[in-house]
Amino acid sequence: MIFIYDYRKVPSISKDLEPLSEYIKKYNKVLVADIDTFAVFIDEVYKKFNSIPNANKKYTLNLSDSSIAIDDNEIPFSVISIGFSDILGLWGFQTFESSTQCEQQNLEIFPVPDKGEAIFTLPDHLKSIIKKGGAK
């Protein structure tokens, strides 16, 4: 699982970057199930970037192991960026019965028996599915 977070953009962004910026912003605070699904997001960012006229002359798209950023070639910082990280575990969930938000979203929640003092991690069989790129 991968968590996409910390979307940032400069206050005055050029119009040609606005569609790309809005696309990236949609994924802020999103939990992605597997690497293949995450790759679809990254591929779409590259497609949208490359569809901008003269994009490579004006901007540089940088992908690292923890973020994706669009830098303006005339200034020394990112005009759009978003971070991402592997999820190592889940911690402190309420029970399904006590969470109206979860009921509204039909989420299955596994309670933490000690009121959040332990970290809930995924069962091994789910970890292996995720490492293999998701269920087929």
N, C-alpha and C positions, 0 to 999 in steps of 0.2 A: 504494500500500500504506500502511496505517495501523497503527501499533503502539499498543496500549492497555496502559498500565502505571501503576504507583505507586498502587495501590488503598489507600485509607486509610479507617478509620472510628474513631470515638471508642470507648473501652472499654465504656461503658454506653450502648448504643443502645436506643431504645424498641422495644417488641415490634412495633408497627405498621410500623416501617421494616425489620425483619429480613428479610422476603422480598425486598425491593428490594435491600438490602445484599448478600444472598447471590447474587442475579442478577448484580449488577455485579461482585462478586468473581470469578465464574466467568470473566469476560473479562480479568482481570488477566494481563498478559504474553502477550496474544494478538496475532498479526499478522493483520490483516484485508486481504483481497485488493483490494477496491475500495470506492469511496464508497457505492455502492448497498447493499452488505452492511453497511457501517458504519451507514448510515441505519436499517437494520432494528434494529440494537442500540439506537440512540438512540430510535427510535419505541417500542420495548418498554420502555425506561426510563421514558419519559413515560407510557405506559399503566399501568405498575405504580405509578408515583407518583400518578397521578390516581385509581387504585382505592383508595387509602388514604383512609378517612373523614376529612373535614375537613383534607385534606393542605395545601391552600392557606392555611388559617388557622394551621397549626402550622409549616409548612416552606416554603422557597422552593427551587425547582429552577433552578440556574444552568448554562447551557451557554455556554462560551466557545470560542474557536478552538483551545484546548489542553486543556480539561478539562470535566468535568461534575461538579457538586457539589450536594449537598442541604444547605441551611443550616437550622438551627433558628432560627425567628423570635425566640426569646427570648434567644438567646446569639449573640455576634458572630462565629461561625466555622462551618465546615462540619462536619457530623456524618458525612457520607459523601462521598468524592471519588475520582475516578480521572482520570488524565491520558491524553492521546493525542497522537500526532505523526505527520506524514508520514514515510515511510521514503525516504531519499535514496539509499541504496545498501546493499550487504552487503559485509562485510569479514572476511577471515581464516578461510575455511572449510577444513576438512580434506578430503582426497579421499574419495570414496565407499568405497573399499576399506579405508581405515584407520579408519573411523568405525562402530563396532558399533551405536551409538545410531541413526545414520541408517539402517543396514541394518534394524534392528528396526522402524523407522517407515516404511520404504520411501520415504525422501526422496531426491530427485535433487540432488546437490551438484555445483556447478561449482568445480573447484579454482582457487586463486589461485596462479599459476606462481611468484611470487617469495616464497613463504612468508609472505604477509600484509603485505608492504610497500606494496602497491597496494590501492586500494579497488575491489571488484567492483561494477559498477552493472548494472542491467538493460539488455538490448539495446533499441534504439530501438523496434522493433516491439512489444515487450511494454509499454514505457512508454506508447505511444500507445493500446494496448488498455485499460490501466488508466485513463488520462485520460478515455477515452470511457465509463467505467463498467463495464468488464469485457467478456469475450467473450460474444457473443450466440449 
